[in-house]
Amino acid sequence: MTAFRISTPVAEAFPDTLIALVTATGLRGHEPWPATTTALEDLEQELADGTWQPADESDPRIEAWHTAYRSFGTNPRRIRPSVDALGRRMAKKGTLPRINPAVDSYNAASVRHGLPAGAFDLDHVTGHVEIRYANGTETFTPLGEPDTTETPKPGEIIYTDTTSVLTRHWNHRDAHRTRVTEDSTNVAFVLETLNATRDGHHLKSAAHELQGLLTPHADQTTVHYLTPAQPNSQAH
């Protein structure tokens, strides 16, 4: 069982943070996921019809992340929050990438609700996961670049386990080691907002939607929430 924890300094700096932890066990990534396929196609059709568009940096949900990134020394126009980068890509190309059903599911929920999302293969996570400020000694191997090693700057917010960094710049990019593939069977998905007072309903809708896409293809799914007041949760 993997515990997820928000460190006290991060909780104090971002007191209205709300993180949904959606876990799935017994995931079956090799079978068809028709509801996920439909979710992606519906978003693309709505964009083409002009009835919906992804949140951009003028949206308060994205703007909050830009402000957070600047607070820990990251330029959010050069290194973008994941939902910002995904939305921009979709607005430009008219389509969302097709990676694998689990990743496609959280991408759909992320873009639909304007919130960053990510996922970790729990079978490749060591110890517990903490969201904290980097101290400059950690290492990170970016997704798709298994031979690259980066060192986050001190003060950058990271997800890390006992081995190395799982996500840089809070939610810019995930690590190669814990990437989710069709073979991943135990996965923790995270959805995040920095402004629960304003956007908590978006987060809960997104978590519910993601759980709905996962449930037909998993033995069990659960949703837990992390807040500065309740900074610990177990991913079962």
N, C-alpha and C positions, 0 to 999 in steps of 0.2 A: 504494500500500500504506500503510495507516494503522497506526501504532504506538500501543499502549496502555501507559501507564506509571504505576506507583504512586510518588509522590514519597517521598523519603527520610524527611521528618518524619512523613508518614502511616504509612509502613511501620514506623517506630520506635514510634509511638504504638499501633499495632494489629499486633503482630508475628505473630499467628496468623491473619491475613487470608488467605483463598483466594478468588480470583475466576476463574470459568470464562468464557472468551471463546469463544462459539460463533458462527462466521461462516458466512454463506450467500451464495453468488454465483449469479447467474442465477435469482433467486427468481421464482416465478410466482404472484403474489398474486391473480390474477383467476380462477383455476380452483378447483373444489371441493377442500377439504381434509378428506375424510371422517374420517381418524383424529383430527384436531383436534376436529371436531364431536363425535365419540364421547368424547374425553377430557373435554370440558366436561360433556357429559351424564352421564357416569359419576360425576364429582365431585358433581354436583347430586343425582343419585339416591342416592349414598352418604350425603350430608348429610340428605336427606329420610328415608332409612331409619334414620338414627341410627348407622350403622356407621363414620362418619368425620366429623370436623369440622375446620375450619381452625385452625391454631395461633393462640392469642391471646396477650395480653401476659404471661400467667403461664407461657408456654412459654419455656424457656431460649433458643431461637433468636430469638424476638422480644425477649425481655428484654435480650439482648446489644446489640441495635440501640438500644433505649431508653437504655441506659447510654451508648452511643457518642454518641447525639444530645445527651444532657445534657452530655457532655464538651466539645462544641464550642458549647454555649450555645443549643441548640434544644430546646424543650419537646415531647417526643415524643407527648404526649397531645393537643396542639393541631396539630402538624405531624407526621404519622405516617410511619414507614417504609412504603414502598410495599406490602410484603407484609402488614403489619398492617392498613392501610387496606382492601386488597382482601379480606382474610379477614373483617374486620368487616362489610364490605358484603355479602359472600356469606352470612355467618351470619344477617344481618338479612333479606335479600331471598330467600335460597334459590337464587339464580342468580348466575352470573358474567356480566359484560357481554360483548356480541359487538361487537368493534371491526372487525377484519379478521383473516384467517387467521394471519398472522405474530404479531400482538399477542396474539390468543387463545391461540396455542401457548405463548408464554412466560408468560402469565397462568396457564394450566393447570399448567405445571411449577412456577411460583412457589408457588401455593396448595397444590398437592399435597405439596411438600417443605418448606414453611414458610420459604422463602428469598426475599429480594428479587430481582427480575429487571427488566431494562430492555432497550432496544434503540435503536440509532442507524442511520439511513440514511447509509451511508458516502459516498454520492455528494454529501451535503450537509455532510460534515465537512471542515474545513480543517486541514491539517497533522496533527499528532499529538494524541492525547488523553491528558491527565494527570489523575490523581486527586490533588488537593492541597488545602491550606488556601487559602481565598480571602484576598486582600489588601485587598479593599474597593473596588477599581477596576473589577471585572468587571461585565458586564451579563448579564441573563438574560431571555429572553422565554418565558413559560410555555406549555406545550402548550394549544392551543385559544384562546390569547389573543395573537394576532400583533401587536396594537397596544399591549401592556403591556410595560414595561421595569422590571425589578427589579434591585437591587444587593445581592448577598449580603453579609452582615456579615463583617468580617475574622475569620478563624479558623474559619469554616464550611467543612466539607469539600464539595468540588465535583468534578464531572467537567467539564473544559473543553478546548476546542481552541484554535486560534490566533485565532479570531474572538470567541467568547463562551462563556458557561457552557452546558453540555449537560444537567446535572442538579444541582439544588440539594439541600442537606442530605443529601449523599451519594447517597441514592436515593429522596427523597420525590417528586420530580416531574421529568419530562423536558421538554426544550425544544421549542418549536414548529418551529424550523428543521430539526432532524434527526429529526423524528417519522417513524414507519414507517407507510406507507399501502399500499394494494393495488398501487400503482405502484412501490414500492421494490424494487429488484432486487439490491442489494448491502447486506447488513445485518450488523451486529455486535450480538449479544445478550450481555448480561452477567448472570451469576448470582453471588451473593455470600454469603460467611459470614465472620464475625469470629472464629470458633472452629473452625479446621480440624481441630484435634486431636479435638474431640468430634463435629463435624458435617460433616467432609470427605466422608464416605460419602453423606450426603444431597445434597451439592453435586454429586458425581460422578454420582449417579443422576439428578438433575434435568438435568444437562447432556446425559447420554446420552439421556434421554427427549425433551428438546427437539430434539436432533439427529435423532432418529428421526422426529419430526413434520415436520421441515424437509426431510429428504433426498429424499422423493418429489417435492418441488416445487422443487428447486434443481438447478443444474448441479453444484455442489460445496459440501460442508459440511466444516468443520474445528472441532476443539475444542483450545484452548490454555488454559493456566493461568497466572495471575499470582500471585506470592507475594512477601512482603518479601525473600526470598532471591533470587528471580528476578522483579524488578519490571517487566520489559519483555516485550512480546509483540507480534507482528505480526498484524493482521487482514487476511487475504489476500482 
